[in-house]
Amino acid sequence: MKTGDRTGLLARLPRFRSLRARLTFGLVVLLAVSCAAVGVVAVVELNGFLTQRLDEQLAQVGTRFPESLEHRGRLPDDHDGDEQADTRRMATGTFGARLLHGTVTNKGLIRSGDLSADLNVSLSAGDAARLARTPADGRPHTVELSALGHYRVVATLGRDGDVLMAGLPLEPVEATVHRLELVSAVVFGLALATAGVAGALWVRWSLRPLGRVAATATRVSELPLASGEVALPPRAPDADPHSEVGQVAAALNRMLGHVEDALTRRHTSQERLRRFAADASHELRTPVASVRGHAELGLLHPGPVPPEITRALERIAAESSRMGLMVDDLLLLARLDAGRPLERGPVDLTRLVLDAVTDARAAGPGHRWALDLPEDPVTVTGDAHRLHQVVANLLANARLHTPAGTEVTVALEPRPGAVRLRVHDDGPGIPEELRSAVFERFTRADHRRHADASAPGAGLGLSIVAAVVEAHGGTVEADSEPGATTFVVTLPD
């Protein structure tokens, strides 16, 4: 068999995915091999035993029957036999023949219910040739005769240089062996079917603890473990600790205990950090506003002020303003993390995009701003102020991180059950090392796509976009390569 044929045969074999099916299949296969081995050994042994008994009977027959055929031979010098040979003690089906120089000269057969030999036995040329090829060594040989079937034949040399052959039919032996084969096939088939059903039930019962362990693991795998408080399902039921299933269940329960402890500590730490960020942002708003107010008040002083003092006050006012925006962003993120509900109402997203692009065009006159809006107004349900902040942050990100002359395109695409907002620019792209963390907080590139020292940013704009969109039940994605950067926001309508 070629390698390709073996591969195809293996590919056609049944593949069982479950452990229960594989164990049951293996049990049935092993039992089938055992039954086949027992059946083959029993048939071979019985066939050998019956053939040996037949050979013993053939030895008792000897050459008496073929010698009794000589007085009726066709040659005038055939006078070796006894004309009164007793055939009454011969078994039914006994065959005798005399061969001279390879030619059958006499033949006879003891038929059922007949005490005399039937000398009109028809033998074909092939039968005669097979009889002639049988060695005259006095040992039993199996010969197939077309008209009589398989015979066990013994050939011996006569006194006149002829060959005397006696044979007994193998039909009783073959019938008995075939009967045993049929009985074995039926009995072993019933045994295999019974063993298959019983084995499947036994394996299923034995693997029940493993099924409960798998069910527990499946429930754990379906839990969202990335953030928030996580309640793990009940532990896997205890099983025999000395069994493999019991050891797996115990190990899984220990692992779930460690996971639950780690998740509880992580959630506690996140809640503590979230409260700290919210409290700190809230407490910083007043002093930052106060610093900014005093700086602006100092700039309004009517008297002469040294230029360096004026410059210092301007920087204090600018930095306090930027710090105030950062504090507001941190407070917004803390509130969104805490699950504070947003306002819900109809929002004209088309008008919102038009206003945001108008503001971006005024802030970045060196860029080219393009709109791709549908003819009909696009509306969604959400918080208008926060959605405006999403669009404004995306446009500010494109303006601050791309050089002058970059074209920024804002498009709205209504879809069944959703609205897609797409902001695309043909700038140099997001650095590859930052693409996977672009929506994380305080993510800032060391080398900007467009250096703007007057507006360094805090790395919170895109994280606010992601948090607000998630709070609205939407998604945001970024795809960037040199010469093409696209942010896609999908919101439910």
C-alpha atoms as one frame of an Amber mdcrd trajectory, in Angstrom:
protein
   0.000   0.000   0.000   1.347   3.392  -0.947   1.916   6.174   1.585  -0.780
   8.313  -0.002  -3.286   5.452   0.246  -2.485   4.944   3.937  -2.881   8.683
   4.573  -6.249   8.691   2.817  -7.362   5.665   4.834  -6.379   7.342   8.098
  -8.194  10.511   7.032 -11.388   8.506   6.490 -11.309   6.972   9.963 -13.893
   8.396  12.404 -12.637  11.214  14.614 -14.157  11.512  18.048 -13.793  14.895
  19.750 -15.048  14.006  23.220 -13.042  11.921  25.671 -16.133   9.860  26.423
 -16.566   8.850  22.784 -12.878   8.027  22.397 -12.838   5.859  25.529 -15.971
   4.014  24.447 -14.610   3.520  20.929 -11.289   2.268  22.290 -13.065  -0.161
  24.633 -15.162  -1.572  21.791 -12.122  -1.849  19.512 -10.109  -3.717  22.151
 -13.012  -6.045  22.827 -13.484  -6.612  19.079  -9.794  -7.478  18.704 -10.025
  -9.866  21.658 -13.160 -11.520  20.288 -11.582 -11.832  16.850  -8.461 -13.387
  18.354 -10.519 -15.877  20.393 -12.660 -16.745  17.368  -9.688 -17.250  15.073
  -7.871 -19.427  17.605 -11.023 -21.482  18.262 -11.698 -22.013  14.546  -8.085
 -22.915  13.787  -7.862 -25.324  16.710 -11.185 -26.973  15.927 -10.284 -27.300
  12.262  -6.938 -28.868  13.189  -8.552 -31.240  15.712 -11.252 -32.427  13.321
  -8.750 -32.785  10.480  -6.518 -34.886  12.733  -9.475 -37.127  13.606 -10.235
 -37.452   9.925  -6.622 -38.404   9.234  -6.879 -41.117  11.905  -9.982 -42.514
  10.227  -8.174 -42.366   6.908  -5.300 -44.351   8.399  -7.773 -47.035   9.485
  -9.155 -47.231   5.956  -5.639 -47.802   4.579  -5.526 -49.272   1.091  -8.320
 -51.816   1.446 -10.788 -49.863  -0.624  -8.514 -48.978  -3.575  -7.201 -52.607
  -3.557 -10.765 -53.864  -3.863 -11.129 -51.900  -7.093  -8.302 -53.729  -8.880
 -10.295 -56.796  -9.938 -12.455 -54.541 -12.013  -9.480 -52.647 -13.476  -9.050
 -52.089 -17.151  -5.600 -53.722 -17.386  -5.405 -57.534 -17.687  -2.558 -57.864
 -15.204  -4.389 -56.176 -12.302  -4.818 -59.004  -9.818  -3.585 -57.441  -6.559
  -6.926 -56.949  -4.840  -9.456 -59.134  -3.151 -12.706 -59.350  -5.075 -14.659
 -59.867  -1.872 -13.335 -56.773  -0.019 -15.711 -55.790   2.670 -17.017 -52.293
   2.065 -19.603 -52.383   4.799 -17.240 -50.897   7.348 -16.237 -48.033   5.056
 -17.547 -44.557   5.968 -19.987 -42.844   3.638 -18.134 -40.746   1.088 -14.967
 -42.851   1.157 -13.142 -42.377  -2.134 -10.666 -44.779  -3.694  -8.592 -44.676
  -6.883  -5.825 -46.592  -8.614  -3.298 -44.771 -10.785  -0.837 -46.313 -13.156
   1.831 -44.150 -14.768  -0.116 -41.023 -13.730  -3.424 -42.228 -15.222  -6.497
 -43.090 -13.171  -7.361 -46.667 -14.060  -9.912 -47.420 -11.340 -12.007 -45.234
  -9.056 -14.885 -45.706  -6.671 -16.999 -44.014  -4.022 -18.992 -45.335  -1.054
 -22.326 -43.530  -1.245 -24.885 -43.166   1.524 -27.127 -46.196   1.973 -25.160
 -48.276  -0.543 -22.968 -51.153   0.624 -21.242 -51.473  -2.721 -18.800 -49.072
  -4.297 -19.975 -46.748  -7.033 -17.476 -47.191  -9.866 -19.050 -44.547 -12.092
 -17.528 -41.552 -10.339 -16.960 -38.751 -12.814 -13.562 -37.086 -12.564 -12.476
 -34.205 -14.752  -9.074 -33.947 -16.365  -8.101 -31.432 -13.723  -9.176 -33.836
 -10.953  -7.025 -36.591 -12.498  -4.082 -34.223 -12.796  -4.413 -33.186  -9.160
  -4.594 -36.815  -8.046  -1.521 -37.610 -10.141   0.415 -34.767  -8.499  -0.348
 -36.037  -5.000   2.875 -37.509  -3.568   2.738 -41.203  -2.699   4.330 -40.758
   0.703   1.571 -42.289   2.831   0.768 -38.906   4.403  -2.611 -37.131   4.209
  -3.027 -34.348   1.647  -5.980 -32.130   0.795  -7.236 -32.378  -2.790 -10.154
 -30.557  -4.394 -12.313 -32.723  -6.669 -14.720 -30.774  -8.839 -17.607 -33.208
  -8.459 -17.007 -34.245  -4.845 -15.504 -31.245  -3.082 -12.488 -31.196  -0.793
 -11.031 -34.571   0.196  -8.327 -35.706   2.545  -6.308 -38.191   0.457  -3.487
 -40.664   1.240  -1.484 -42.137  -1.644   0.741 -45.231  -1.306   2.733 -47.315
  -3.791   1.261 -50.666  -4.848   3.147 -53.883  -5.583   2.796 -53.509  -9.363
   4.285 -50.020  -9.564   0.832 -48.446  -9.335  -0.433 -45.863  -6.818  -3.350
 -46.665  -4.534  -5.278 -43.668  -3.147  -7.918 -43.534  -0.413  -9.713 -40.415
   0.725 -12.388 -39.144   3.091 -14.497 -35.990   2.523 -13.642 -32.768   4.356
 -17.241 -31.584   4.113 -18.185 -32.626   7.709 -15.113 -30.819   9.040 -15.821
 -27.726   6.953 -19.499 -27.712   7.941 -18.601 -27.928  11.627 -15.990 -25.158
  11.292 -18.408 -22.919   9.359 -21.025 -23.533  12.019 -18.564 -22.443  14.683
 -17.685 -19.334  12.632 -21.364 -18.367  12.335 -22.084 -18.976  16.026 -18.951
 -17.030  17.022 -19.864 -14.106  14.764 -23.393 -13.891  16.226 -22.297 -14.318
  19.847 -19.359 -11.899  19.556 -21.516  -9.377  17.678 -24.113  -9.399  20.452
 -21.318  -9.198  23.031 -19.792  -6.180  21.259 -23.133  -4.383  21.032 -23.891
  -5.055  24.690 -20.385  -4.061  25.750 -20.583  -0.876  23.655 -23.822   0.271
  25.300 -22.719  -0.768  28.785 -19.264   0.771  28.251 -20.756   4.063  27.077
 -22.964   4.228  30.170 -20.064   3.291  32.445 -17.701   5.836  30.889 -20.380
   8.531  31.083 -21.001   7.783  34.741 -17.263   7.675  35.492 -16.604  11.016
  33.755 -19.427  12.930  35.436 -17.033  14.653  37.872 -14.843  15.701  34.943
 -17.908  17.103  33.183 -18.700  19.227  36.239 -15.104  20.481  36.290 -15.367
  21.376  32.590 -18.678  23.186  33.189 -17.090  25.256  35.967 -14.111  26.118
  33.764 -16.464  27.113  30.936 -18.444  29.457  33.187 -15.205  31.070  34.362
 -13.974  31.507  30.778 -17.167  33.399  29.891 -16.675  36.007  32.629 -15.340
  39.477  31.713 -12.171  39.659  33.807 -10.620  42.784  32.299 -12.139  45.303
  34.711 -14.748  45.805  37.373 -15.815  43.565  40.203 -15.938  39.907  39.198
 -18.028  37.257  40.968 -16.604  33.831  40.220 -19.043  30.892  39.955 -19.212
  28.160  42.601 -16.208  25.886  42.772 -16.082  22.493  41.093 -17.641  19.758
  43.255 -15.200  17.751  45.294 -14.269  14.332  43.932 -12.101  11.468  45.095
  -8.701  13.108  45.747  -6.949   9.866  44.815  -8.383   9.925  41.283  -7.097
  12.014  38.386 -10.434  13.831  38.097 -10.374  14.662  41.799  -6.840  16.044
  41.498  -7.874  18.200  38.516 -10.909  19.505  40.417  -8.786  20.338  43.467
  -6.184  22.103  41.323  -8.896  24.098  39.516 -10.481  25.133  42.809  -7.115
  26.284  44.152  -6.465  28.253  40.971  -9.918  29.877  41.137  -9.212  30.851
  44.730  -5.973  32.557  43.702  -7.694  34.248  40.750 -10.534  35.484  42.909
  -8.107  36.874  45.467  -6.088  38.633  42.746  -9.226  40.068  41.121 -10.520
  41.296  44.466  -7.228  43.038  45.200  -7.113  44.519  41.718 -10.671  45.807
  41.990  -9.960  47.297  45.406  -6.843  49.000  44.074  -8.730  50.326  41.050
 -11.530  51.661  43.217  -9.024  53.314  45.536  -7.202  54.898  42.594 -10.463
  55.979  40.979 -11.646  57.630  44.197  -8.281  59.313  44.614  -8.369  60.644
  41.034 -11.918  61.909  41.443 -11.243  63.491  44.842  -7.950  65.005  43.734
  -9.459  66.399  40.538 -12.373  67.855  42.440 -10.141  69.411  45.095  -7.694
  70.814  42.534 -10.295  72.670  40.539 -10.639  75.461  43.098  -6.921  76.213
  43.694  -6.174  76.015  39.972  -8.971  78.438  39.222  -7.694  80.678  42.010
  -4.143  80.686  40.639  -5.434  81.489  37.184  -7.610  84.280  38.525  -4.750
  85.875  40.447  -2.496  85.671  37.407  -5.100  87.366  35.209  -5.694  89.962
  37.892  -1.974  90.710  38.012  -1.953  91.208  34.251  -4.700  93.808  34.623
  -2.660  95.952  37.026  -2.785  99.587  35.716   0.644 100.564  36.917   3.951
  99.843  35.249   4.963  96.162  35.500   8.403  94.887  34.503   8.321  92.824
  31.303   9.696  89.736  33.010   6.875  89.896  35.568   4.306  90.231  32.801
   5.821  87.237  31.017   5.742  85.196  34.229   2.106  86.078  34.856   1.173
  85.133  31.282   2.882  81.754  31.691   1.155  81.188  35.026  -2.213  81.961
  33.447  -1.545  79.662  30.465  -0.284  76.754  32.552  -3.087  77.087  35.090
  -5.573  77.051  32.214  -4.005  73.901  30.803  -3.940  72.343  34.275  -7.609
  73.205  34.698  -8.441  71.362  31.456  -6.404  68.377  32.589  -8.183  68.311
  35.948 -11.552  68.431  34.173 -10.498  65.541  31.931  -9.364  63.453  34.892
 -12.592  64.173  36.733 -14.604  63.175  33.640 -12.671  59.885  33.304 -13.137
  59.128  36.989 -16.876  59.691  36.680 -17.105  57.504  33.589 -15.111  54.765
  35.319 -17.511  54.953  38.243 -20.411  54.327  35.844 -22.039  57.741  36.226
 -24.949  57.867  33.758 -24.717  60.335  30.904 -27.536  62.483  29.645 -29.734
  60.734  27.124 -31.496  62.637  24.406 -31.675  63.096  20.643 -28.441  64.532
  19.237 -28.134  66.018  15.746 -24.782  64.497  14.894 -24.600  66.328  11.556
 -24.887  69.757  13.237 -22.433  68.664  15.923 -19.819  67.668  13.283 -20.311
  70.938  11.380 -19.718  72.989  14.528 -16.659  70.937  15.537 -15.089  71.259
  12.064 -15.744  75.000  12.069 -13.924  75.318  15.403 -11.061  73.115  14.158
 -10.732  75.204  10.976 -10.398  78.346  13.093  -7.826  76.697  15.392  -5.827
  75.114  12.539  -6.017  77.346   9.442  -2.916  75.641   8.017  -4.780  72.360
   7.566  -7.269  71.454   4.893 -10.613  70.397   6.339 -13.124  68.379   4.309
 -16.617  67.075   5.058 -18.412  64.020   3.699 -21.929  64.178   5.116 -25.190
  62.575   3.946 -27.953  64.816   2.659 -30.347  64.000   5.502 -29.485  64.886
   9.105 -28.070  62.047  11.171 -29.343  61.755  14.741 -28.359  59.498  17.628
 -29.408  59.156  21.247 -26.817  60.291  23.759 -25.138  63.155  25.593 -24.677
  66.047  23.146 -21.920  67.733  25.173 -19.866  64.542  25.507 -20.324  63.546
  21.869 -19.160  67.026  20.847 -16.116  66.421  23.021 -15.454  63.137  21.156
 -15.474  64.850  17.741 -13.474  67.825  19.022 -10.803  65.579  20.550 -10.419
  63.565  17.335 -10.063  66.743  15.283  -7.648  68.255  17.816  -5.573  65.047
  17.703  -5.387  65.296  13.890  -4.540  69.001  14.042  -1.863  68.801  16.737
  -0.084  65.707  15.441   0.083  66.417  11.698   2.017  69.132   9.849   0.436
  72.129   8.147  -1.109  71.288   4.778  -2.455  67.926   5.957  -5.961  67.154
   4.711  -8.407  65.981   7.390 -11.694  64.447   6.252 -14.696  63.946   8.545
 -17.424  61.606   7.284 -20.742  60.335   8.615 -22.071  56.989   7.372 -25.575
  55.918   8.490 -25.839  52.117   8.792 -28.624  49.761   9.866 -28.922  50.213
  13.612 -25.768  52.316  13.901 -23.940  55.448  12.748 -20.273  55.510  11.793
 -18.123  58.621  12.292 -14.809  58.522  10.426 -11.928  60.995  10.835  -9.153
  60.477   8.285  -5.920  62.390   7.686  -3.025  61.920   5.279  -0.335  62.789
   7.815   2.755  60.754   8.710   0.780  58.243  10.845   0.927  57.045  14.436
   4.304  55.632  15.541   4.191  51.861  15.404   5.150  51.423  19.060   2.123
  53.506  20.142  -0.598  52.006  17.950  -1.618  49.319  20.427  -1.822  51.826
  23.329  -3.229  54.834  21.510  -6.443  54.878  23.598  -4.718  54.406  26.940
  -4.330  57.290  29.347  -1.240  59.497  29.293  -0.030  57.945  26.035   2.261
  60.493  24.411   4.790  60.166  21.631   8.354  61.265  22.282   8.529  62.518
  18.713   5.300  64.058  17.528   4.057  63.994  14.032   3.937  67.761  14.303
   5.829  69.412  17.141   3.718  72.082  18.843   5.337  73.300  22.008   2.487
  75.688  22.752   0.049  72.792  23.209   1.979  69.788  24.510  -1.132  67.887
  25.637  -1.495  65.422  28.488  -2.286  62.244  26.552  -5.902  62.117  27.738
  -7.789  63.159  24.602  -8.128  59.760  22.930  -8.720  57.987  26.247 -11.684
  60.334  26.799 -12.911  59.479  23.300 -12.787  55.749  24.106 -14.467  56.172
  27.512 -17.306  58.367  26.194 -17.954  56.120  23.197 -17.985  53.032  25.429
 -20.425  54.771  27.801 -22.733  55.271  24.788 -22.523  51.562  23.929 -20.329
  52.117  20.866 -16.836  51.222  19.702 -13.820  53.166  18.453 -10.976  51.828
  16.308  -7.758  53.269  14.916  -5.964  52.241  11.742  -2.726  53.997  10.879
   0.149  53.742   8.448   2.437  56.368   6.935   0.243  58.664   4.844  -3.138
  57.447   6.179  -4.584  57.502   9.688  -8.256  56.763  10.308 -10.299  56.810
  13.505 -13.700  55.115  13.222 -16.384  55.647  15.885 -19.503  53.448  15.714
 -22.519  54.579  17.757 -25.934  52.908  18.081 -28.627  55.090  16.577
